[in-house]
Amino acid sequence: MSVTLRCPNCGTTRATPGECDACHEAQARYFCTNHTPGLWLDGRTCPACGAQFGDESRLPSAPAPPVRTRASADEKAIRGSTLAPWQQILSAILRAGSVVAAATPRRERAALGRGAGGCLGRLLLFIVLLIVAVVVAVVWFGRALLHGMQPY
């Protein structure tokens, strides 16, 4: 539909007039979606396009004019072709690389547990490191530990 009942507080649409069921903050009002941005209406009929609540949607109004963006400094220099030939080639290569990089999908990182074998892999790694630590401790401090066990 082009004219709907919409809550001005949360934007929820309704089929019948009354208080908003979602937020309970405001009464639903008529809203025409044929315009960009939409228009809040005082009655069932849109004065701008003639659409009525409950009728099938009509063609939307003329689209908004396209937004002009500023050209970057690189684009302005390239358009003027005031660059040396080697600079033009270099800027073309850089632009092509950025287009390719933007077009290729990024790989998502695997979950942390999957790459290392999960919990079992981490447990085995912990046990191996614990055994290595005990062996290193015995080698470094073994004489001091076994000194008390020597017979007199």
C-alpha positions as CSV (number, residue, x, y, z in Angstrom):
1,M,0.0,0.0,0.0
2,S,1.1,3.5,-0.6
3,V,-0.8,5.0,2.4
4,T,-0.4,3.1,5.6
5,L,-1.1,3.6,9.3
6,R,2.3,4.0,11.0
7,C,3.4,4.8,14.5
8,P,5.4,8.1,14.5
9,N,7.4,6.9,17.5
10,C,8.7,3.5,16.5
11,G,7.6,3.2,12.8
12,T,5.4,0.1,13.3
13,T,2.5,-0.2,10.8
14,R,-1.0,-1.2,11.7
15,A,-4.2,-2.2,9.9
16,T,-6.5,-0.1,12.0
17,P,-6.3,3.3,13.7
18,G,-5.5,3.4,17.4
19,E,-2.6,3.2,19.8
20,C,0.6,1.5,18.7
21,D,0.7,-2.1,19.8
22,A,4.5,-2.3,19.8
23,C,5.6,0.8,21.9
24,H,2.2,2.1,23.3
25,E,3.7,5.6,23.1
26,A,1.6,7.2,20.3
27,Q,-1.4,6.9,18.1
28,A,-0.9,5.5,14.6
29,R,-1.0,8.1,11.9
30,Y,-1.5,8.0,8.1
31,F,1.8,7.9,6.2
32,C,2.3,8.1,2.4
33,T,5.2,5.9,1.1
34,N,5.0,7.3,-2.4
35,H,7.4,10.1,-1.6
36,T,11.1,10.1,-0.6
37,P,11.1,10.7,2.3
38,G,7.5,9.6,3.1
39,L,4.9,12.2,4.1
40,W,2.9,12.2,7.3
41,L,-0.8,12.9,6.5
42,D,-3.7,14.4,8.4
43,G,-6.3,12.3,6.7
44,R,-6.8,9.1,4.6
45,T,-5.8,10.8,1.4
46,C,-2.4,12.2,0.4
47,P,-2.8,15.7,-0.9
48,A,0.4,15.5,-3.0
49,C,-0.3,12.3,-5.0
50,G,-3.9,11.5,-4.3
51,A,-3.3,8.0,-2.8
52,Q,-5.8,6.8,-0.3
53,F,-5.6,4.4,2.6
54,G,-6.7,1.0,1.5
55,D,-6.2,1.5,-2.2
56,E,-3.6,-0.3,-4.2
57,S,-0.3,1.5,-4.4
58,R,0.2,4.0,-7.2
59,L,3.4,4.9,-8.9
60,P,5.8,6.6,-6.7
61,S,6.7,10.3,-7.2
62,A,9.7,11.3,-9.1
63,P,12.9,9.9,-7.6
64,A,15.3,12.1,-5.8
65,P,18.1,13.6,-7.9
66,P,21.3,11.6,-7.7
67,V,23.8,12.9,-5.1
68,R,27.0,14.3,-6.6
69,T,30.2,13.3,-4.9
70,R,33.4,15.1,-5.0
71,A,36.2,13.7,-7.1
72,S,39.3,12.8,-5.2
73,A,42.6,14.6,-5.9
74,D,43.9,11.6,-7.8
75,E,40.9,11.5,-10.1
76,K,41.2,15.3,-10.8
77,A,44.8,14.9,-11.7
78,I,44.2,12.0,-14.0
79,R,41.3,13.8,-15.7
80,G,43.6,16.8,-16.4
81,S,46.3,14.4,-17.5
82,T,48.9,16.7,-16.1
83,L,50.8,13.8,-14.7
84,A,53.9,12.3,-16.3
85,P,53.3,9.1,-18.2
86,W,55.0,6.9,-15.5
87,Q,52.7,8.6,-12.9
88,Q,49.6,7.8,-15.0
89,I,50.6,4.2,-15.3
90,L,51.3,4.0,-11.5
91,S,48.0,5.5,-10.6
92,A,46.2,3.2,-13.0
93,I,47.9,0.2,-11.4
94,L,46.9,1.4,-7.9
95,R,43.3,2.0,-8.9
96,A,43.1,-1.5,-10.5
97,G,44.5,-3.1,-7.4
98,S,42.0,-1.3,-5.2
99,V,39.1,-2.4,-7.5
100,V,40.3,-6.0,-7.4
101,A,40.8,-5.9,-3.6
102,A,37.2,-4.5,-3.2
103,A,35.8,-7.2,-5.5
104,T,37.4,-10.2,-3.9
105,P,35.5,-11.6,-0.9
106,R,37.3,-11.6,2.4
107,R,37.9,-15.0,4.0
108,E,36.4,-15.3,7.4
109,R,38.6,-16.4,10.2
110,A,38.1,-19.9,11.4
111,A,36.8,-20.4,14.9
112,L,39.7,-20.4,17.4
113,G,39.2,-23.9,18.5
114,R,39.1,-25.5,15.1
115,G,42.6,-24.5,14.0
116,A,44.3,-25.9,17.1
117,G,42.3,-29.1,17.4
118,G,39.8,-27.8,19.8
119,C,39.8,-28.5,23.6
120,L,41.6,-31.9,23.2
121,G,44.5,-30.4,21.3
122,R,44.9,-27.7,23.9
123,L,44.8,-30.2,26.7
124,L,47.5,-32.4,25.0
125,L,49.6,-29.3,24.4
126,F,49.3,-28.4,28.1
127,I,50.3,-31.9,29.2
128,V,53.4,-31.9,26.9
129,L,54.5,-28.5,28.2
130,L,54.0,-29.7,31.8
131,I,56.2,-32.7,31.2
132,V,58.9,-30.6,29.6
133,A,58.8,-28.2,32.5
134,V,59.2,-31.1,35.0
135,V,62.2,-32.5,33.0
136,V,63.8,-29.1,32.9
137,A,63.3,-28.6,36.6
138,V,64.8,-32.0,37.4
139,V,67.9,-31.3,35.2
140,W,68.5,-27.8,36.7
141,F,67.5,-28.5,40.3
142,G,68.0,-32.3,40.5
143,R,71.2,-32.3,42.5
144,A,69.7,-30.0,45.1
145,L,66.5,-32.2,45.3
146,L,68.5,-35.5,45.5
147,H,71.1,-34.2,47.9
148,G,68.9,-35.0,50.9
149,M,68.5,-38.6,49.7
150,Q,72.3,-39.5,49.7
151,P,73.5,-41.8,52.4
152,Y,76.0,-40.6,54.9
